[in-house]
Amino acid sequence: MNIKIHSEIKINKEYEDYIKEKIEKLKKFMFDDSGYVEFYIKKDGPLFLTEIYLHSKNLKIFLKEKGNDLNKSVEILFDRTKGKLRKTHDKIINK
């Protein structure tokens, strides 16, 4: 799986590795490993906007989160993404 991180603000290497590690944990809910993930960090006035695009053969998910704190915004986004993937995964498995 190809992972791309785009950021309008300066983030250090450790934080980028942390985001990649969180994305790697989401792979267990995806059915094929041929897709890619794009993660965006943007600044919208005083707020941070985080977005994630998951693209694979049978799955396309886009989620975004806005908040005052970058770390909290990233955590909430990953929690929502994990829930969405789990729900999609369970729906396909139960068919």
Buried (B, 14 or more C-beta within 10 A) or exposed (E): BEBEBEBEEEBEEEBBEBBBEBBEEBBEBBBEEEBEBBBBBBEEEEBBBBBBBBBBEEBEBEBBBBBEEBEEBBBBBBEBBBEBBEEBBEEEEEE
